[in-house]
């Protein structure tokens, strides 16, 4: 299989949500055109994305919603449970643990770690916060979430890699270095706000006209 681009994977996630939605509406089939319209792209792009993984529809009939939903779920690796460890029990970590949707999608938070003596030993949701020093003793973590201050993020990433974690979701606003075999995704909320700020500022600021020399 050719290397699948990150934008393609993100669109698959969007398709999966659309399929969830239309299944809840009772629809049994869906066309590439409808999938495309819900995502604001072309039907050709939908067909191209899905063609990387097989043939799921029939010309003129579209896709069986439940079948395509099951296949996309399998492609995204959501047909199994993932053991997740969260490092950082502050505001972001607490908010992540309060969200029940992760468990519904197969992401089970099985451990929470922190370095603060004021937090270690206290309960956060269904988990008792563990000392970060015990991370290497955690049982078979597959994914790690970094919800620490920026200055600690690289050290935490190194500890997660040493513990055998092969997928890291980073909420610290900095670039991290991990081995090639470790999948790393960064969610930089500050950067997203800055992007919004730029868009709004540009919309309010008239473009300068070029003057002839």
C-alpha positions as CSV (number, residue, x, y, z in Angstrom):
1,X,0.0,0.0,0.0
2,X,1.2,3.5,-0.8
3,X,2.0,5.8,2.1
4,X,-1.2,7.5,3.1
5,X,-1.0,11.2,3.7
6,X,-2.1,12.8,7.0
7,X,-4.9,14.9,5.2
8,X,-6.3,11.6,3.9
9,X,-6.4,10.1,7.3
10,X,-8.1,13.2,8.7
11,X,-10.7,13.0,6.0
12,X,-11.3,9.4,6.9
13,X,-12.1,10.5,10.4
14,X,-14.6,13.0,9.1
15,X,-16.2,10.4,6.9
16,X,-16.5,8.1,9.9
17,X,-18.4,10.9,11.8
18,X,-20.7,11.5,8.8
19,X,-21.4,7.8,8.6
20,X,-22.2,7.7,12.3
21,X,-24.6,10.6,11.8
22,X,-26.4,9.2,8.8
23,X,-26.7,5.8,10.4
24,X,-28.4,7.5,13.3
25,X,-30.8,9.1,10.9
26,X,-31.7,5.6,9.6
27,X,-30.1,5.9,6.1
28,X,-28.9,2.6,4.7
29,X,-27.0,4.0,1.7
30,X,-25.0,7.1,0.9
31,X,-23.3,8.4,-2.2
32,X,-19.9,9.8,-2.6
33,X,-21.6,13.1,-3.6
34,X,-23.4,13.3,-0.2
35,X,-20.3,12.4,1.7
36,X,-18.4,15.1,-0.2
37,X,-21.1,17.7,0.3
38,X,-21.1,17.2,4.1
39,X,-17.3,17.7,4.1
40,X,-17.1,20.5,1.6
41,X,-14.9,18.6,-0.9
42,X,-15.4,16.8,-4.2
43,X,-16.9,13.4,-4.7
44,X,-13.8,12.5,-6.7
45,X,-11.7,13.2,-3.6
46,X,-14.0,10.9,-1.5
47,X,-13.6,8.1,-4.1
48,X,-9.9,8.6,-4.3
49,X,-9.5,8.5,-0.5
50,X,-11.5,5.3,-0.1
51,X,-9.8,3.6,-3.1
52,X,-6.5,3.4,-1.2
53,X,-8.1,0.7,1.0
54,X,-10.3,-1.2,-1.4
55,X,-13.6,-1.0,-3.3
56,X,-16.6,-0.3,-1.0
57,X,-19.4,0.9,-3.3
58,X,-21.2,0.2,-6.5
59,X,-21.5,2.7,-9.3
60,X,-25.0,4.2,-9.3
61,X,-25.9,2.6,-6.0
62,X,-23.4,4.3,-3.6
63,X,-22.1,2.8,-0.4
64,X,-23.9,0.7,2.2
65,X,-23.6,2.9,5.3
66,X,-23.1,0.2,7.9
67,X,-20.6,-1.7,5.8
68,X,-18.6,1.4,5.0
69,X,-18.7,2.6,8.6
70,X,-17.4,-0.8,9.7
71,X,-14.6,-0.7,7.2
72,X,-13.5,2.9,8.0
73,X,-13.6,2.0,11.7
74,X,-11.3,-0.9,11.0
75,X,-8.9,1.2,8.8
76,X,-8.7,3.8,11.6
77,X,-7.8,1.1,14.1
78,X,-11.0,1.7,16.1
79,X,-12.1,-2.0,16.0
80,X,-10.0,-2.6,19.1
81,X,-9.3,-1.0,22.5
82,X,-6.2,1.1,23.1
83,X,-4.5,1.5,26.5
84,X,-3.7,5.2,27.1
85,X,-1.6,6.9,29.7
86,X,-2.0,10.6,30.5
87,X,1.0,12.6,31.9
88,X,0.0,15.8,33.6
89,X,-3.0,16.1,35.9
90,X,-3.5,19.8,35.6
91,X,-6.2,21.7,33.8
92,X,-5.7,20.0,30.4
93,X,-5.2,16.5,31.8
94,X,-8.3,16.9,34.0
95,X,-10.4,18.1,31.1
96,X,-9.3,15.2,28.9
97,X,-10.2,12.7,31.6
98,X,-13.6,14.3,32.1
99,X,-14.5,13.7,28.4
100,X,-16.3,10.4,28.1
101,X,-16.1,10.2,24.3
102,X,-12.6,8.7,24.3
103,X,-13.8,5.5,25.9
104,X,-16.7,5.3,23.4
105,X,-14.2,5.3,20.6
106,X,-11.9,2.6,22.1
107,X,-9.4,4.8,23.9
108,X,-9.1,3.6,27.6
109,X,-7.2,5.9,29.9
110,X,-5.7,3.3,32.3
111,X,-3.1,5.5,34.1
112,X,-2.5,9.2,35.0
113,X,0.9,10.5,36.1
114,X,2.2,13.7,37.6
115,X,5.3,15.0,39.4
116,X,3.4,17.2,41.9
117,X,3.4,15.7,45.4
118,X,0.1,17.7,46.0
119,X,-1.6,15.7,43.2
120,X,0.0,12.2,43.4
121,X,-2.2,9.8,45.3
122,X,-5.4,11.8,44.7
123,X,-8.2,10.5,42.5
124,X,-8.9,12.1,39.1
125,X,-12.0,10.6,37.5
126,X,-11.7,6.8,37.8
127,X,-7.9,7.0,38.1
128,X,-5.6,7.5,41.1
129,X,-2.8,9.9,40.0
130,X,0.6,8.1,40.0
131,X,4.1,9.5,40.5
132,X,5.8,10.1,37.2
133,X,8.8,8.2,38.5
134,X,6.6,5.0,38.2
135,X,5.9,5.4,34.5
136,X,8.2,2.6,33.5
137,X,6.2,0.3,35.7
138,X,2.9,1.0,33.9
139,X,1.4,-2.1,32.3
140,X,1.6,-2.1,28.5
141,X,0.7,1.5,27.6
142,X,0.2,1.9,23.9
143,X,-0.5,5.6,23.6
144,X,0.6,8.5,25.7
145,X,-0.8,12.0,26.2
146,X,1.5,14.8,27.2
147,X,-0.5,17.5,29.1
148,X,2.4,19.1,30.9
149,X,4.0,22.5,30.8
150,X,6.2,23.1,27.8
151,X,9.5,22.9,29.6
152,X,8.8,19.3,30.7
153,X,7.4,18.0,27.4
154,X,10.5,16.6,25.9
155,X,11.6,14.8,29.1
156,X,8.1,13.2,29.3
157,X,8.2,12.2,25.6
158,X,11.5,10.5,26.3
159,X,10.1,8.6,29.3
160,X,7.0,7.5,27.3
161,X,9.2,6.1,24.5
162,X,11.4,4.4,27.1
163,X,8.3,2.8,28.5
164,X,7.4,1.3,25.1
165,X,4.7,3.8,24.1
166,X,4.5,4.0,20.3
167,X,2.0,6.7,19.8
168,X,2.1,10.2,21.5
169,X,-0.5,13.0,21.5
170,X,1.2,16.2,22.6
171,X,-0.7,19.2,24.0
172,X,2.5,21.1,25.0
173,X,3.2,24.0,22.6
174,X,6.6,22.9,21.4
175,X,8.1,20.5,18.9
176,X,9.3,17.2,20.2
177,X,11.9,14.8,19.0
178,X,10.9,11.1,19.0
179,X,12.3,8.0,17.2
180,X,11.0,7.5,13.7
181,X,8.9,4.4,14.7
182,X,6.9,6.5,17.2
183,X,3.9,8.3,15.9
184,X,3.6,11.8,17.2
185,X,0.7,14.3,16.9
186,X,0.8,17.8,18.4
187,X,-2.3,19.8,19.3
188,X,-1.2,23.4,19.8
189,X,-4.3,25.3,20.9
190,X,-2.3,28.6,21.2
191,X,-1.3,28.3,17.5
192,X,-4.9,27.6,16.5
193,X,-6.0,30.8,18.3
194,X,-3.2,32.7,16.6
195,X,-4.4,31.4,13.3
196,X,-7.9,32.6,14.1
197,X,-6.5,35.9,15.2
198,X,-4.6,36.3,11.9
199,X,-7.8,35.4,9.9
200,X,-9.9,37.9,11.7
201,X,-7.3,40.7,11.6
202,X,-6.8,40.2,7.8
203,X,-10.6,40.4,7.3
204,X,-10.7,43.7,9.1
205,X,-7.6,45.3,7.6
206,X,-7.9,46.6,4.0
207,X,-5.2,45.3,1.7
208,X,-2.7,48.0,0.8
209,X,-2.7,48.9,-2.8
210,X,0.6,48.6,-4.7
211,X,1.9,52.0,-5.8
212,X,3.6,52.3,-9.2
213,X,7.3,53.1,-9.1
